């Protein structure tokens, strides 16, 4: 062990390479390691006022996987409900494809006196830090451990991180551990139940994995709930009035104050009264300045939502591209809940980097010349990362990388601008006793809208009116319409719902949306709208039939609240895990007891196995238990003997 040798570990090879380039000022030596894709870089450095050799290397995300021990890992070795017993051990293992990374850390941990964790600065990154620490301390129990905090792969942030090293936060890591163990236990138990108990009853599902996860199922619940609303929607006819006045080349469209009536006869009577004396009187004319608020600083959820609506990118694609831009040093860390910049942040320096752009450079210069305004502050702040913003100017990108980078830049410039200002005119008129209103708008200052093409605010020019004047409308007609069902959820809508209900995190929302599609629970159309498949509907319906709202958002939201308590040190991971297992055991027992009713609900969507199929299945590998009358799966052992394994709640 060398006290003057310091190991820095990043979360990805690309980050390690950039860290080494920044800290060594381009003079690092690169070496191959036991892991093909994870090189190490060595160079001289001064840390804490002392010269040292800095060794920078990386992992590739999590080093360890969590699973049950051998006695509970395989599907037929225990009843699924046993997995909800906290005394059943969950173990952490290093998979074979990460063994090279483990050897790297063991070797360097043995040789180094200090470890600096340069993992991503979120809960997940903190948890990976502790995986790295655990391995390094096996080789060197006395290694000094510290944590680097940074938000962008740019020299200013990286050098500041090295000057302000702290201790890692075990509470943040424990929150991830708790979530992982709860998800493993619940996911394994309910996935086995759905696959072996429900799926085996139907021809189309007999060979299909029916996975379950708290976030995954809540995501599906939003999609199914919207589909149900559409199916149950009963359209209604309604009637209203169209009232227009055209003069001086301009037209004012007046809206009826009552909106609409669902009684044709009543509306017809009102129309007849209007037509008896169709002279309109201007009751009031109000003019006021109206502001169009500039956007809040950009969080991960807002980035995904805007990219979906304006660029037609999926949430998964958005985050993948954002990670690439971050790794290249062009934008700040893209996984953040923060919607406010900290006081003292030099935003004008960031704006000045964009002045050379041929597309938005002139606007950046305008901001620096005097129109800059400190961004609005949103309510959310994760206390870890700033809002997403550009860190460097580049014109070297193409395709979707260029599109997303431009969105980040323009959004940043827009949030540093003044609100757009317009003059709104509101005209209220009456015809008989019925009231109508029209609004016109004249844009006075576009401000942020000049640099933000993703939003529009247009002039709406109407004739000039004076209070007390009278006129006969150019058009006064009775109209008919029909109420419309709500649309299917768009990806932007789904992201917003998940965020507002606490389903997943800014880092995992895209993953859950992808998962429900991969599992054939929902499909996304070319228009970015989601609809549930028969399988997705049937699963949600079957749980609702026995009174379990496992697809409702409050279920997972309560879990996330508990994870926050762990992260803040208010409670421990073990306490939360045990509490949730106590909550879930009776729920799972209700599923076992209600499996026949659940299957009946699913039979609306799928064809149950017929008698001949059951007969063939029984003859092949199933026998009836003489004790409980359940069915036992017959497996041949190596010695030729037949062993009956648990299927008691599987094929009843």
C-alpha positions in Angstrom: 0.0 0.0 0.0 1.2 3.5 -0.9 -0.1 6.4 1.1 0.7 8.7 -1.9 -1.3 6.7 -4.4 -5.0 7.7 -4.7 -7.6 5.6 -6.5 -10.5 7.5 -8.2 -13.4 5.4 -9.5 -16.0 6.7 -12.0 -19.4 5.1 -12.9 -18.6 4.6 -16.6 -15.4 4.3 -18.8 -16.2 7.4 -20.7 -16.4 9.4 -17.5 -13.1 8.0 -16.2 -11.4 9.0 -19.5 -12.8 12.6 -19.3 -11.9 12.9 -15.6 -8.3 11.8 -16.3 -8.0 14.2 -19.2 -9.3 17.1 -17.0 -7.2 16.4 -13.9 -4.0 15.5 -15.7 -4.5 18.3 -18.3 -4.1 15.7 -21.0 -0.9 14.1 -19.6 -2.3 10.8 -18.2 -0.9 7.4 -19.1 -3.5 4.8 -20.1 -3.2 1.1 -19.1 -5.3 -2.0 -19.8 -6.8 -3.8 -16.9 -8.5 -7.1 -16.2 -11.7 -5.6 -17.7 -11.5 -5.1 -21.4 -13.6 -1.9 -21.5 -12.4 -0.3 -18.2 -8.9 1.1 -18.6 -7.0 3.0 -15.9 -5.2 6.3 -16.2 -2.2 7.3 -14.0 -0.6 10.8 -13.6 0.9 13.0 -11.0 -1.4 15.2 -9.0 -1.5 17.4 -5.9 -4.3 16.5 -3.4 -4.8 18.1 0.0 -1.6 20.1 -0.7 0.6 17.0 -1.1 1.9 15.3 -4.3 0.5 11.9 -5.2 -0.1 9.5 -8.0 -3.8 9.6 -9.1 -5.2 6.4 -10.6 -8.5 6.9 -12.4 -10.6 3.9 -13.4 -14.2 3.0 -13.7 -17.0 0.4 -13.2 -20.0 -0.1 -15.4 -22.9 0.7 -13.2 -23.7 -1.7 -10.3 -21.1 -4.3 -9.5 -23.4 -6.5 -7.5 -26.7 -8.3 -8.1 -29.2 -9.2 -5.4 -31.0 -12.5 -5.2 -32.2 -15.2 -2.8 -30.0 -18.0 -1.6 -30.0 -21.4 -3.4 -32.9 -22.7 -1.3 -35.3 -20.0 -2.5 -33.8 -18.9 -5.8 -35.4 -21.4 -8.1 -39.1 -21.1 -8.7 -40.2 -24.5 -7.5 -38.1 -24.7 -4.3 -40.6 -22.8 -2.1 -44.0 -21.3 -2.0 -43.9 -17.7 -3.4 -45.3 -16.2 -0.2 -42.2 -17.4 1.7 -40.2 -14.8 -0.2 -42.0 -12.1 1.8 -40.5 -13.4 5.0 -37.7 -11.0 6.0 -35.8 -13.9 7.6 -35.3 -15.4 4.1 -31.9 -14.0 3.2 -31.2 -11.8 0.2 -27.6 -12.0 -0.8 -25.4 -9.8 -3.0 -23.3 -11.4 -5.6 -20.8 -10.2 -8.2 -21.8 -11.7 -11.6 -19.3 -13.4 -13.7 -19.1 -10.5 -16.3 -18.1 -8.1 -13.5 -15.3 -10.3 -12.1 -12.7 -8.4 -14.0 -13.8 -5.1 -12.4 -13.6 -6.8 -9.0 -10.0 -7.8 -9.7 -9.2 -4.2 -10.8 -10.6 -2.8 -7.5 -8.9 -5.4 -5.3 -5.5 -4.8 -6.9 -5.7 -1.0 -6.9 -7.3 -0.9 -3.4 -4.4 -3.0 -2.1 -1.9 -0.6 -3.6 -3.6 2.8 -2.8 -3.9 4.6 0.5 -7.0 6.6 -0.5 -10.2 6.0 -2.5 -12.2 8.8 -4.1 -15.6 7.8 -5.3 -16.5 9.7 -8.5 -19.8 7.9 -9.0 -22.9 9.8 -10.2 -24.2 12.1 -7.5 -27.5 10.5 -6.8 -28.8 7.8 -4.6 -28.0 5.1 -7.1 -24.4 6.5 -7.5 -24.1 6.5 -3.7 -25.1 2.9 -3.5 -22.5 1.9 -6.2 -20.0 3.9 -4.2 -20.5 1.6 -1.3 -20.2 -1.5 -3.6 -16.8 -0.1 -4.6 -15.8 0.6 -1.0 -16.8 -2.9 0.1 -14.5 -4.5 -2.5 -11.6 -2.1 -1.9 -11.8 -2.6 1.9 -11.5 -6.3 1.4 -8.0 -5.7 0.0 -7.2 -2.8 2.3 -9.4 -2.3 5.4 -7.5 0.9 6.3 -8.0 2.7 3.0 -9.2 6.3 3.4 -12.6 6.8 1.6 -14.0 10.1 0.4 -16.7 11.2 -2.0 -16.5 13.7 -4.9 -19.6 15.8 -5.8 -20.0 17.2 -9.3 -22.7 18.0 -11.8 -20.9 18.5 -15.1 -17.8 17.0 -16.7 -16.1 20.3 -17.1 -12.8 21.5 -15.5 -14.4 24.0 -13.1 -16.8 21.4 -11.6 -14.2 18.6 -11.5 -11.4 20.7 -9.9 -13.9 22.0 -7.3 -15.0 18.5 -6.5 -11.4 17.5 -5.8 -11.1 20.5 -3.4 -14.3 19.7 -1.5 -14.2 15.9 -1.0 -16.7 14.7 1.7 -17.6 11.4 3.4 -20.0 9.1 1.5 -23.6 9.1 2.7 -24.7 5.7 3.9 -28.3 6.7 4.4 -28.7 7.4 0.7 -27.2 4.1 -0.1 -29.5 2.3 2.3 -32.5 3.8 0.6 -31.4 2.1 -2.6 -30.8 -1.2 -0.7 -34.2 -1.1 0.8 -36.0 -0.4 -2.5 -34.0 -3.1 -4.2 -34.8 -5.7 -1.6 -38.5 -4.8 -1.5 -38.7 -4.9 -5.3 -36.9 -8.2 -5.4 -39.1 -9.8 -2.8 -42.4 -8.5 -4.2 -41.4 -8.9 -7.8 -40.3 -12.5 -7.4 -43.4 -13.5 -5.4 -45.9 -11.8 -7.6 -44.1 -12.8 -10.8 -44.1 -16.4 -9.8 -47.8 -16.2 -8.8 -48.9 -14.5 -12.0 -46.8 -16.9 -14.2 -47.5 -20.2 -12.4 -50.9 -19.6 -11.0 -52.6 -17.4 -13.6 -50.7 -17.8 -16.8 -50.7 -21.6 -16.7 -54.5 -21.6 -17.0 -54.5 -20.1 -20.5 -53.3 -21.4 -23.8 -51.8 -18.1 -24.9 -50.0 -17.5 -21.7 -48.8 -20.9 -20.6 -45.2 -20.3 -21.8 -45.1 -16.6 -21.0 -43.3 -14.8 -18.2 -45.8 -12.5 -16.4 -43.6 -10.2 -14.5 -44.7 -7.8 -11.7 -43.1 -4.8 -10.1 -44.5 -2.0 -8.0 -43.5 0.8 -10.4 -44.1 -1.3 -13.5 -47.6 -2.2 -12.4 -48.4 1.4 -11.4 -47.3 2.6 -14.8 -49.5 0.0 -16.4 -52.3 1.1 -14.1 -52.3 4.7 -15.6 -52.5 3.3 -19.1 -55.3 0.8 -18.2 -57.3 3.4 -16.3 -57.3 5.8 -19.2 -58.4 3.0 -21.5 -61.2 2.2 -19.1 -62.4 5.8 -19.1 -62.5 5.8 -22.9 -64.4 2.5 -23.0 -67.0 3.7 -20.4 -67.4 7.1 -22.0 -70.9 7.8 -23.2 -71.0 10.7 -25.6 -73.7 13.4 -25.2 -75.1 15.8 -27.7 -74.9 19.5 -26.7 -75.9 22.8 -28.2 -74.4 26.3 -28.1 -74.2 29.5 -30.1 -71.7 31.0 -32.6 -71.6 34.7 -32.5 -69.2 36.7 -34.7 -68.7 40.3 -35.8 -66.6 41.2 -38.8 -65.6 44.8 -39.6 -62.6 46.7 -40.8 -61.1 43.5 -42.0 -61.0 42.0 -38.5 -63.3 39.4 -36.8 -64.2 39.0 -33.2 -65.4 35.5 -32.1 -67.7 35.7 -29.0 -68.1 32.8 -26.7 -71.3 32.2 -24.9 -70.9 32.6 -21.1 -73.0 29.5 -20.3 -70.8 27.4 -22.6 -73.2 24.8 -23.7 -76.5 23.1 -22.9 -77.4 19.5 -23.1 -81.1 20.2 -23.7 -81.9 21.0 -27.3 -85.3 22.3 -26.6 -84.1 24.8 -24.0 -81.3 26.0 -26.3 -83.8 26.4 -29.2 -86.0 28.6 -27.0 -83.1 30.8 -26.1 -82.0 31.0 -29.7 -85.5 32.1 -30.7 -85.5 34.9 -28.1 -82.0 36.0 -29.3 -83.3 36.2 -32.9 -86.3 38.3 -31.9 -84.0 41.2 -31.2 -80.4 40.2 -32.2 -78.8 43.6 -31.3 -75.7 43.3 -29.1 -74.7 45.8 -26.5 -71.1 46.2 -25.5 -71.1 46.1 -21.7 -67.4 46.5 -21.0 -64.1 46.8 -22.7 -61.0 45.9 -20.6 -57.4 46.2 -21.6 -54.6 44.9 -19.5 -51.0 43.8 -19.9 -50.6 40.0 -20.0 -47.4 38.1 -19.4 -46.5 34.7 -20.8 -44.2 33.3 -18.2 -40.8 32.0 -19.2 -40.1 28.4 -18.5 -38.7 27.1 -15.2 -35.2 25.7 -15.2 -35.0 22.2 -16.7 -35.5 19.1 -14.6 -35.2 15.5 -15.9 -39.0 15.0 -16.0 -39.5 18.3 -17.9 -36.8 17.3 -20.3 -38.5 14.0 -21.0 -41.9 15.6 -21.3 -40.8 18.4 -23.7 -38.7 16.0 -25.8 -41.7 13.7 -26.2 -44.1 16.5 -27.2 -41.8 18.6 -29.3 -39.1 16.3 -30.6 -41.1 13.0 -30.6 -38.4 11.2 -28.7 -39.3 8.5 -26.2 -38.3 8.9 -22.6 -35.7 6.1 -22.9 -34.2 7.7 -26.0 -34.1 11.1 -24.4 -32.2 9.9 -21.4 -29.8 7.8 -23.5 -28.9 10.9 -25.6 -28.8 13.2 -22.6 -26.3 10.8 -21.0 -24.1 10.9 -24.1 -24.2 14.7 -24.1 -23.2 14.7 -20.4 -20.4 12.3 -21.0 -19.0 14.5 -23.7 -19.1 17.5 -21.3 -21.7 19.5 -23.3 -24.5 19.5 -20.7 -24.8 19.1 -16.9 -25.8 15.9 -15.1 -29.2 15.0 -16.7 -30.8 13.2 -13.8 -32.0 15.9 -11.5 -35.3 17.0 -9.8 -34.0 20.6 -9.2 -35.9 23.5 -10.8 -33.9 26.4 -9.3 -30.3 27.7 -9.7 -28.3 28.3 -6.5 -27.5 32.0 -5.8 -24.1 32.8 -6.9 -24.0 30.5 -10.0 -22.3 32.4 -12.8 -25.1 32.0 -15.4 -23.8 34.8 -17.6 -20.6 32.9 -18.1 -22.6 29.9 -19.3 -24.6 32.3 -21.6 -21.4 33.8 -23.0 -20.3 30.3 -24.2 -23.3 30.3 -26.6 -22.6 33.6 -28.2 -20.7 32.0 -31.1 -23.7 30.0 -32.3 -25.0 31.0 -35.7 -28.5 30.1 -34.6 -29.0 31.5 -31.1 -25.7 33.5 -30.6 -27.4 36.8 -31.3 -30.0 36.2 -28.6 -27.3 35.2 -26.1 -25.5 38.5 -26.8 -28.8 40.3 -26.2 -29.1 38.7 -22.8 -25.5 39.7 -21.9 -26.2 43.3 -23.2 -28.8 43.9 -20.6 -31.9 41.7 -21.0 -30.7 38.9 -18.7 -33.0 38.1 -15.8 -32.4 35.6 -13.0 -34.4 32.4 -13.7 -37.6 31.7 -11.8 -37.4 29.2 -9.0 -39.5 26.1 -9.1 -40.6 24.1 -6.0 -38.4 21.0 -6.5 -34.8 20.8 -5.4 -33.0 17.5 -4.8 -30.1 19.3 -3.1 -27.7 17.4 -5.3 -27.6 18.7 -8.8 -28.5 22.0 -10.5 -31.1 22.1 -13.3 -30.0 20.7 -16.7 -28.1 23.3 -18.6 -25.4 23.6 -21.3 -21.9 23.6 -20.0 -20.0 24.1 -23.4 -20.9 25.3 -26.8 -20.6 22.8 -29.7 -21.7 22.8 -33.3 -20.2 19.3 -33.9 -23.4 17.3 -33.2 -25.9 15.9 -35.7 -29.2 14.1 -35.7 -31.0 13.6 -32.5 -28.0 14.6 -30.3 -28.0 18.0 -32.0 -31.8 18.3 -31.5 -31.7 17.5 -27.8 -28.6 19.7 -27.2 -30.4 22.6 -28.9 -33.5 22.1 -26.7 -31.3 22.2 -23.6 -29.5 25.4 -24.8 -32.7 27.2 -25.9 -34.5 26.3 -22.7 -31.6 27.6 -20.6 -31.5 30.9 -22.5 -35.3 31.2 -22.3 -35.3 30.7 -18.5 -32.7 33.5 -18.2 -35.0 35.9 -20.2 -37.8 38.2 -19.4 -41.4 37.2 -19.7 -43.2 37.8 -22.9 -45.6 40.7 -22.7 -48.9 41.3 -24.6 -51.9 43.7 -24.4 -55.1 41.7 -24.0 -58.5 43.2 -24.8 -61.6 41.6 -23.3 -64.9 42.6 -24.7 -68.2 41.6 -23.0 -71.5 41.9 -24.8 -75.1 41.0 -24.1 -77.9 40.0 -26.5 -81.1 40.2 -24.5 -80.2 38.5 -21.2 -77.4 36.3 -22.6 -73.8 37.2 -22.1 -70.9 36.7 -24.6 -67.2 37.4 -24.4 -64.3 37.9 -26.9 -60.6 38.3 -26.3 -58.0 39.9 -28.5 -54.2 40.0 -28.0 -51.4 42.2 -29.3 -47.9 41.0 -28.7 -45.7 43.8 -27.4 -42.5 42.0 -26.4 -41.7 38.4 -27.4 -38.6 38.2 -25.1 -38.0 34.5 -24.3 -40.3 33.3 -27.1 -37.8 34.7 -29.7 -35.3 32.0 -28.7 -37.8 29.2 -27.9 -39.5 27.9 -31.1 -41.2 25.1 -29.1 -43.9 27.5 -27.9 -46.1 30.0 -29.8 -48.0 33.1 -28.7 -49.8 34.7 -31.6 -51.6 38.0 -32.1 -55.3 37.8 -32.2 -56.5 41.0 -33.7 -60.1 42.0 -33.2 -62.1 45.2 -34.1 -62.1 48.2 -31.8 -65.1 48.4 -29.5 -66.4 51.1 -27.2 -68.4 50.6 -24.1 -72.2 51.1 -24.7 -72.1 50.7 -28.4 -74.6 48.5 -30.2 -74.2 46.3 -33.2 -75.9 43.4 -35.0 -73.6 40.4 -35.2 -72.4 39.3 -38.6 -73.3 35.8 -37.6 -75.5 34.4 -34.8 -76.2 30.7 -35.1 -77.2 27.8 -33.0 -74.5 25.0 -33.1 -74.5 21.4 -32.2 -71.7 19.2 -30.9 -71.0 16.0 -29.1 -68.7 15.4 -26.1 -65.5 13.5 -26.8 -63.8 10.8 -24.8 -60.5 11.7 -23.4 -57.5 10.7 -25.6 -55.2 7.8 -24.9 -52.3 8.8 -22.7 -49.3 10.3 -24.6 -45.9 9.5 -23.4 -45.6 13.1 -22.1 -48.9 12.6 -20.2 -47.7 9.4 -18.7 -44.4 10.9 -17.6 -46.2 13.8 -15.9 -48.6 11.4 -14.1 -45.8 9.2 -12.9 -43.9 12.2 -11.6 -46.8 13.8 -9.9 -47.7 10.5 -8.1 -44.2 9.6 -7.1 -43.9 6.6 -9.4 -40.3 5.9 -10.0 -37.6 8.5 -9.9 -36.2 11.0 -12.5 -33.7 8.3 -13.2 -36.1 5.3 -13.6 -39.3 6.7 -15.2 -38.1 5.9 -18.7 -37.1 2.4 -17.6 -40.6 1.6 -16.3 -42.3 2.9 -19.4 -40.0 0.7 -21.5 -40.6 -2.3 -19.3 -44.4 -2.4 -19.7 -43.9 -2.4 -23.5 -41.3 -5.2 -23.3 -43.6 -7.3 -21.2 -46.4 -6.9 -23.8 -48.6 -5.1 -21.2 -48.9 -2.0 -23.3 -48.1 -0.7 -26.8 -47.2 2.7 -28.0 -48.5 4.0 -31.3 -46.7 6.1 -33.9 -48.5 9.1 -32.4 -46.8 8.4 -29.0 -50.0 7.2 -27.4 -50.3 4.2 -25.1 -53.0 1.6 -25.1 -53.0 -1.5 -22.9 -52.8 -5.0 -24.5 -55.3 -7.7 -23.5 -52.7 -9.1 -21.2 -52.2 -5.7 -19.5 -55.9 -5.2 -19.1 -56.5 -8.7 -17.8 -53.9 -8.5 -15.1 -55.1 -5.2 -13.7 -58.8 -6.3 -14.0 -58.1 -9.6 -12.1 -56.6 -7.8 -9.1 -59.3 -5.2 -9.0 -61.9 -8.1 -9.1 -60.7 -9.3 -5.7 -60.5 -5.8 -4.2 -56.8 -5.2 -4.6 -55.7 -1.8 -6.0 -52.1 -2.9 -6.7 -52.0 -0.9 -10.0 -53.1 2.3 -8.2 -50.3 4.9 -7.7 -50.7 5.4 -4.0 -49.2 1.9 -3.4 -45.8 2.7 -4.9 -45.9 6.4 -3.7 -46.1 5.2 -0.1 -43.0 3.1 -0.7 -41.1 6.1 -2.2 -42.0 8.2 0.9 -40.4 5.5 3.1 -37.3 5.5 0.9 -37.0 9.3 1.4 -37.2 8.8 5.2 -34.3 6.3 5.0 -32.3 8.7 2.8 -32.8 11.5 5.3 -31.8 9.2 8.3 -35.3 9.2 9.9 -35.5 5.4 9.8 -33.5 2.4 8.8 -33.7 0.2 5.7 -34.3 -3.0 7.8 -37.3 -1.4 9.6 -38.9 -0.3 6.3 -38.3 -3.7 4.6 -39.9 -5.5 7.5 -42.9 -3.1 7.7 -43.6 -3.6 4.0 -43.4 -7.4 4.2 -46.0 -7.3 6.9 -48.2 -5.1 4.7 -47.8 -7.4 1.7 -48.3 -10.8 3.3 -52.1 -10.6 3.8 -52.4 -9.0 0.3 -50.6 -12.0 -1.2 -52.7 -14.4 0.8 -55.8 -12.7 -0.7 -54.4 -13.3 -4.2 -53.9 -17.0 -3.4 -57.4 -17.3 -2.0 -58.9 -15.3 -4.9 -57.0 -17.0 -7.7 -60.1 -18.7 -9.2 -61.9 -15.4 -9.4 -58.9 -13.7 -10.9 -58.7 -16.4 -13.5 -62.4 -16.0 -14.3 -61.7 -12.3 -15.0 -58.8 -13.1 -17.3 -60.9 -15.7 -19.2 -62.7 -12.7 -20.7 -59.5 -12.0 -22.6 -57.9 -15.4 -23.1 -59.0 -19.0 -23.9 -58.7 -21.3 -20.8 -56.8 -24.5 -21.3 -59.4 -27.1 -22.5 -59.9 -30.5 -20.9 -57.6 -32.3 -23.4 -54.8 -29.9 -22.8 -55.2 -30.3 -19.1 -55.2 -34.1 -19.5 -52.0 -34.0 -21.6 -50.4 -31.7 -19.0 -51.4 -34.0 -16.1 -50.2 -37.1 -17.9 -46.8 -35.5 -18.7 -45.6 -33.9 -15.5 -48.4 -33.4 -12.8 -49.9 -35.6 -10.1 -52.5 -35.0 -7.5 -51.3 -34.7 -3.9 -52.8 -37.2 -1.6 -52.7 -34.8 1.4 -54.0 -31.5 0.1 -55.6 -32.5 -3.2 -53.4 -30.0 -4.9 -51.2 -30.7 -8.0 -47.6 -31.6 -7.7 -45.0 -31.0 -10.5 -43.1 -34.3 -11.1 -39.4 -33.9 -11.7 -36.9 -36.7 -12.4 -33.7 -36.5 -10.3 -30.3 -37.7 -11.5 -30.7 -41.0 -9.8 -33.8 -41.7 -11.8 -36.2 -41.2 -8.9 -39.2 -38.9 -9.3 -39.5 -36.0 -6.9 -42.7 -33.9 -6.4 -42.0 -30.2 -6.2 -44.4 -27.5 -5.1 -47.2 -26.5 -7.4 -49.9 -26.4 -4.8 -51.0 -22.9 -5.6 -50.0 -23.1 -9.3 -52.4 -25.3 -11.2 -55.5 -25.4 -8.9 
